[in-house]
Amino acid sequence: MPASPLPSAASLPPDFHAPAYERLVERMLRQLNMGHGLDELLASVFDQLSGVVPYNRIAVALLEEPAHVLRLVACRSDGEVNLKTGYASRVQGSTLAPLLETGQPRIIADLAEYSRRKPTSSSTALIVREGMRSSLTLPLLADGKPIGVIFFSSREPDTYTAGHAELLARLASPIAIGVEKTRLIGQLRQSNQELALANSAKDDFLDTLKCEVDKQTQQLRRSESRYRLLVEMGRVVNSSLDIREVFHHAAVQIHKQLECDRVSLLLTSSKSPTRHGFAVEFTGDREYWPDVPTQALPGSAFDWVMQHRVPQVVRSLRQDHSFPEDQRLFETGYGSKVYLPLLSRDLSVGVLGIVSRREQQPDHWDLELLREICSQLSIALDNASAYSEIERLKRELEQQNVYLRDEIRTDHDFGNIIGDSPAMRQVRVAVEQVALTDSTVLILGETGTGKELIARAIHESSSRSKNLLVKVNCASLAPGLIASELFGHESGAFTGATERRRGRFELSHHGSIFLDEISEVPAETQVMLLRVLQEREIERVGGSEPIEIDTRVIAASNRDLKAAAEAGEFRDDLYYRLNVFPILVPPLRQRREDIPALLNHFIARFSNRMNKPITRVDRRTMEILMQYDWPGNVREFENIIERSMIISRGDTLSIESSWLSGDGSLPSSTQERALEATSAVQPTLAEIERRAILDALQRCDGKIYGPGGAAETLGLKPTTLYGKMRKQRIKTTRQHE
Ligand SMILES: Nc1ncnc2c1ncn2[C@@H]1O[C@H](COP(=O)(O)OP(=O)(O)OP(=O)(O)O)[C@@H](O)[C@H]1O
């Protein structure tokens, strides 16, 4: 801006010269063009003017639109300030309004007097209180438009002249333009700042929005993939009932989802101290199935997880391998792992391991999701093990069924112990007494006297009658197999033992076991029997775990067991254990008075079965029956009656003495008739078979099994031969074997 022409000398302040004015304008223009902020600009203006116009107080107020108020923006005083920057007063109606309208300066020679005249001017009153006595107020016009005012005040009255006003009026315009420019620049800066702020706020907002959308998309994707994984997991793990298959399906899914390198599953069993499980390692598109140690390591991570039932997370196996498994994993090149507990019906049943070759991998794995996978896996494993248990029980049930079918075929009428002889009455009383207890019973008596019938009566009258009475004919079992038959075996216990099998003792749990012909048990099995009687527990062949057995033992023998024990042929400790409650069943020849009752009993039974009404017995027959010695006892008696009923016609029962075995001493006349009859009667098929077996046994010196044995000679399987011998009542003896 060009310098204003010099004011006329008359009107200039007396101490002011033309060169000073020029320097002042020049300095002021320089300052105004330096681009300072408003405060700096006004401070410099105040400095410049201090040498030109006298003042003790100088201030600038700027017009603020649209409220049309004047606000004090800068003030400098040599004393106390009452009218401070920030003070604003409405223009309209004020004493300054005419100044702003006309652009004319105002000089007040006596402020105190002015204040009294214009009591409404509070600003005047304030500066009067600051000690000001006169003032010069100059409107600031930029391009003719009022932008504010500049106030000069003096502590002396009558300080300002028209010359001061004139000089300042010339300076007012560049000051006003400078102020306006600065203000506009300030405003521009401020709006730029605001714009920048608004822009950055907008950017921030957009960023936040984008982040939020990204987050939600990620969350959506994650929950979608979680959902898919869980659905897929549920589908695959439930598609099989084989534990290994279930694990494999689950491991593949986990590997795909988490990009882990190894998945393992370790399970415990309440029945065994060892653990079992699987591990699969993924390398490229190949899988390896390393062996999983079955022995729990002391202080293992497995135990820790089982006990605490919370996941064990190791982010760096390099830094943290205090558990033995972690040490091993670290040594085989793994970097991080998670072990998760598997719970089934609130019991810890195992641990699922997820291992990565990289460190810090668990940070990327969703533990919550893994927990859900574990509960799915637990259910599937539960199903699989329940299924295999059902399968096992089914097989066992089949075994039991076979056994029961055999039992049914034997067709016992155990409910009926016939005979009212004193000897039989004694037996009946003994049966009733012992039935109420759990004591071991030893039934002794000749063959066919009804020992089994009595054993069954004891069982049926006892509290165990709802459960099985398992019968074992110790003489009919091959000595090599008797232990496995009685106590069962573990899979692999011997050649042919392909799977675990429960023995007769286990079958009889909560019931009774009838060990017929106990004297035929081999010595090594006698030891095992002794243990059952003493400790009430068994051990399967090939097994190491004792199994508790709650069973009542009823043993029977037609040998004099005491004599056998004394002769060292039977363990005497076992004999004493068995002989807790002996029952001696008398032979039929010692209770002939029971014969009529037995006869009636069998006639009734067979009449019914054969639909043959027998109402009479001929006298001769009755004589034979009463006189014969019955070495085969009731069984022989029963057979004779059955046979006679088969061949008898009409309502009378008659027997041939020839049917009776040679050992029973019949009167000689009967014997003669019997011999005659024998030569006349053709042998039955059963008799031919019996003779063939006896011949073979004799020729093979009693050997049944193996090369040169009776079974081989007869072209039969040894077990079939045993069956036939049992049917024919042919006894095997220890020396036969
Ligand atoms: N007192 C009796 N009342 C009715 N039937 C009897 C009696 N005694 C034995 N029997 C019958 O005689 C047959 C042989 O009996 P059981 O098998 O019980 O004899 P056992 O002494 O066990 O023979 P073994 O010593 O040969 O094993 C069976 O059919 C049985 O029902």
Ligand as a Chemical Component Dictionary entry (heavy atoms), coordinates in Angstrom:
data_LIG
# 
_chem_comp.id                   LIG 
_chem_comp.type                 NON-POLYMER 
_chem_comp.pdbx_formal_charge   0 
_chem_comp.three_letter_code    LIG 
# 
loop_
_chem_comp_atom.comp_id 
_chem_comp_atom.atom_id 
_chem_comp_atom.alt_atom_id 
_chem_comp_atom.type_symbol 
_chem_comp_atom.charge 
_chem_comp_atom.model_Cartn_x 
_chem_comp_atom.model_Cartn_y 
_chem_comp_atom.model_Cartn_z 
_chem_comp_atom.pdbx_ordinal 
LIG N1  N1  N 0 -34.494 -138.538 44.798 1  
LIG C1  C1  C 0 -34.744 -138.400 43.484 2  
LIG N2  N2  N 0 -35.963 -138.109 43.072 3  
LIG C2  C2  C 0 -36.219 -137.989 41.758 4  
LIG N3  N3  N 0 -35.347 -138.148 40.802 5  
LIG C3  C3  C 0 -34.087 -138.424 41.162 6  
LIG C4  C4  C 0 -33.720 -138.583 42.530 7  
LIG N4  N4  N 0 -32.411 -138.842 42.602 8  
LIG C5  C5  C 0 -31.977 -138.859 41.339 9  
LIG N5  N5  N 0 -32.973 -138.600 40.473 10 
LIG C6  C6  C 0 -32.877 -138.566 38.995 11 
LIG O1  O1  O 0 -31.849 -139.443 38.632 12 
LIG C7  C7  C 0 -31.066 -138.876 37.577 13 
LIG C8  C8  C 0 -29.620 -138.820 38.019 14 
LIG O2  O2  O 0 -29.505 -137.894 39.046 15 
LIG P1  P1  P 0 -28.273 -136.883 39.149 16 
LIG O3  O3  O 0 -27.774 -136.564 37.825 17 
LIG O4  O4  O 0 -28.664 -135.822 40.055 18 
LIG O5  O5  O 0 -27.243 -137.852 39.874 19 
LIG P2  P2  P 0 -25.749 -137.568 40.207 20 
LIG O6  O6  O 0 -25.514 -138.155 41.555 21 
LIG O7  O7  O 0 -25.434 -136.151 40.053 22 
LIG O8  O8  O 0 -25.002 -138.440 39.113 23 
LIG P3  P3  P 0 -23.467 -138.370 38.666 24 
LIG O9  O9  O 0 -22.639 -138.729 39.887 25 
LIG O10 O10 O 0 -23.372 -139.452 37.650 26 
LIG O11 O11 O 0 -23.219 -137.030 38.172 27 
LIG C9  C9  C 0 -31.666 -137.571 37.248 28 
LIG O12 O12 O 0 -32.532 -137.670 36.151 29 
LIG C10 C10 C 0 -32.445 -137.195 38.488 30 
LIG O13 O13 O 0 -33.551 -136.440 38.163 31 
# 
loop_
_chem_comp_bond.comp_id 
_chem_comp_bond.atom_id_1 
_chem_comp_bond.atom_id_2 
_chem_comp_bond.value_order 
_chem_comp_bond.pdbx_ordinal 
LIG N1  C1  SING 1  
LIG C1  N2  SING 2  
LIG C1  C4  DOUB 3  
LIG N2  C2  DOUB 4  
LIG C2  N3  SING 5  
LIG N3  C3  DOUB 6  
LIG C3  C4  SING 7  
LIG C3  N5  SING 8  
LIG C4  N4  SING 9  
LIG N4  C5  DOUB 10 
LIG C5  N5  SING 11 
LIG N5  C6  SING 12 
LIG C6  O1  SING 13 
LIG C6  C10 SING 14 
LIG O1  C7  SING 15 
LIG C7  C8  SING 16 
LIG C7  C9  SING 17 
LIG C8  O2  SING 18 
LIG O2  P1  SING 19 
LIG P1  O3  DOUB 20 
LIG P1  O4  SING 21 
LIG P1  O5  SING 22 
LIG O5  P2  SING 23 
LIG P2  O6  DOUB 24 
LIG P2  O7  SING 25 
LIG P2  O8  SING 26 
LIG O8  P3  SING 27 
LIG P3  O9  DOUB 28 
LIG P3  O10 SING 29 
LIG P3  O11 SING 30 
LIG C9  O12 SING 31 
LIG C9  C10 SING 32 
LIG C10 O13 SING 33 
# 
